[in-house]
Amino acid sequence: MKFFKESNNLLKDPSGLRKRLRDDGYLFLRSILPKEEVLNLRYQILEICEEAGWLRQGSNFIDGQTDRPPITERDDEYVPVYAKIQALEAFHRLKLNKNIISIMETIFQESVFPFPSTIGRIAFPRNNERATPPHQDWIFVRGSVDTLSCWVPLGDIPSEVGGLKLLERSHKAGFLGPRPSAGPGGRTVNVDPSLEWVQSDYSSGDILIFKMLTIHSAAPNTTKDLLRLSVDFRYTGESHVIDEEWLLPHFYDLGEPFRWEILEKEWCDSPTAHYWDRFPNLKTQKHEIFWE
Ligand SMILES: O=C(O)CCC(=O)C(=O)O
């Protein structure tokens, strides 16, 4: 396995950091988020998984052990559990962390807007044929092609638990027409099998930033019983345009309870609720599906 280049040494070299992202299509950064905050969110999500009966009885629930047949994003059983996760204030707060924002501001060289729509992933073991397939984010995110994705492991993710892998410099191939596929997102792109994927063992607090056209995919979870938990965020510079769909909660297409007024009910007085109202200059474009 080829490992990610770590870019922490460029954090004090803004032009070097931007060049690395331009050249390689990603930045892998260690220990950016406070571990306690990441682990606290993992704890809250696993509490919900335990209530749903997804965890092995008698196991230490923070380990995320499951003996259930795999459940995939959007399965009937997934949706009510995911609605509870989407209703956690901590789930939406993490993307507002000042360390990530400051890195994004260094990259964009202006104030940045964290997208309200936040995606959580619970990837089951023994489900690799329905794991996230190789894809570029732009068909899903649209708006400015300079928008960035930021993938965050919730807990340590050794390579056997999967995590995210990507193809270095693949953004240079431009936009690739996708085709239908199993797994989250439901779209994939053809990948030359001789290309070498890069990956890492992830620790709580690490982040992986990548460009809209960088090809990435779930790495296989080869354990027999460990859930992989992660979140993915999107950011863009304030002068860039965002597709208005990303102002809505993830899974809004399923209707209630994926509505902000429902999800934010318990924490509507916190600064996390509707923080985007504090961005008066936001540039949005109408949601348009341009690729079926
Ligand atoms: O975590 C996953 O399985 C998929 C994440 C992803 O594709 C993304 O962050 O764009």
The ligand as a MOL file (V3000), in Angstrom:
LIG
                    3D

  0  0  0     0  0            999 V3000
M  V30 BEGIN CTAB
M  V30 COUNTS 10 9 0 0 0
M  V30 BEGIN ATOM
M  V30 1 O -16.6810 7.5700 3.2720 0
M  V30 2 C -17.0860 7.1090 2.2100 0
M  V30 3 O -17.3270 5.9070 2.0350 0
M  V30 4 C -17.2950 8.0160 1.0500 0
M  V30 5 C -16.8140 9.4120 1.2520 0
M  V30 6 C -16.7750 10.2120 -0.0070 0
M  V30 7 O -16.9070 9.7040 -1.0930 0
M  V30 8 C -16.5600 11.6430 0.0570 0
M  V30 9 O -16.2060 12.1680 1.1280 0
M  V30 10 O -16.7170 12.3090 -0.9910 0
M  V30 END ATOM
M  V30 BEGIN BOND
M  V30 1 2 1 2
M  V30 2 1 2 3
M  V30 3 1 2 4
M  V30 4 1 4 5
M  V30 5 1 5 6
M  V30 6 2 6 7
M  V30 7 1 6 8
M  V30 8 2 8 9
M  V30 9 1 8 10
M  V30 END BOND
M  V30 END CTAB
M  END
